[in-house]
């Protein structure tokens, strides 16, 4: 955690207005802020639906909010009032870029806003392409993943805890803004960009062959627990109860696994008896249960420390299963230049990640998240040229906070 000079960020000088809640758009805005843009998150007075979202501190401040809004500026406006809407439209016209998941609101639609800023970049995330609503967990439920997640033989859906489609959608949104900025620089024209969350999930499922496999082969993906489809990968438990994930993607990985567990000859004999070639990843996958039966006794006879020491000297891909608490105390966090100490008002001091992209070997550092409305007066003065008296009138009227 050294004081390394920070490079000039690539989006320096770009101003973006964000109207959002939850994961996808806040992540997009934070990513763009970490790339150097001035991102102004505009929320309703009192906060959007995610301002108090769990996890929270003992005092009730949202750790979640602090995590996804680092480095932004915050403006609080009564967006139900006509005066508040007009104020936000002026901010958007001044910035020239809007990112939002508050879909379907006519007053900040592309058509309405381009009347004030013809070269506007307008990025809107919706739940579904038909205009219907959807969140990560409902989109995922209709896609197939919960039916192949969990132990083999289970006959009920299993949701995973990572909102993967929200994360992917947020990064697509950030990418869309950067490409639209380049387009505008070259042509002088803005763009209207729509990103349905469900389409991000569907595209990913298609690209990774989950959907294509059914279309081409007629086979639905089986539920196989912690094994890896089409490859050899399996969970093992040490003599002292630690769980490890072992992955052998290549022939070299597999040979090392067979040798380190003392099973080289047994694996060769198994291959002969089955008429299998374990140099072939398909064969390793098809006969995974028999192979796991050979490898399990070695893991069961060694402690976690012994397994770690032995595997560290091989090509095998492996990791010990850890809790969030264990990961937070691990050198992968504590000694990682991605993380720096952040003094976050209302939350505390902790190691926070910056942008996970090193530019010239340097990771842009985390910047504290604002409290709701921290920058309202400052932004109205700088962006719209409002004087102190005008801002005081708006504040007294409850139009801003």
Secondary structure, DSSP 8 states (H G I E B T S, - for coil): ---------TTTT-EEEEE--SSHHHHHHHHHHHTT-EEEEEEETT--TTTT-SSB-TTS-BHHHHHH-BT-EEEEE-TTSHHHHHHHHHHHHHH-EEEES-TT-GGGSHHHHHTT-TT-EEEEEESSTTS----HHHHHHTTSGGGTSSSTT--S----SS-HHHHHHHHHHHHHHHHHHHHHHHHS--EEEEEEHHHHHHHHHHHTTHHHHHHHH-------TTS-TTSEEEEEE-TTS-EEEEEE-SHHHHHHHHHHTT-HHHHHHHHHHHT--TTSHHHHHHTHHHHHHHHHHHHHTS-HHHHHHHHTTSS-EEEE---HHHHHTSHHHHT-TTEEEEEETTTEEEEEE--S-EETTEE-----B--TTTTHHHHHHHHH---HHHHHHHHHTTSB-
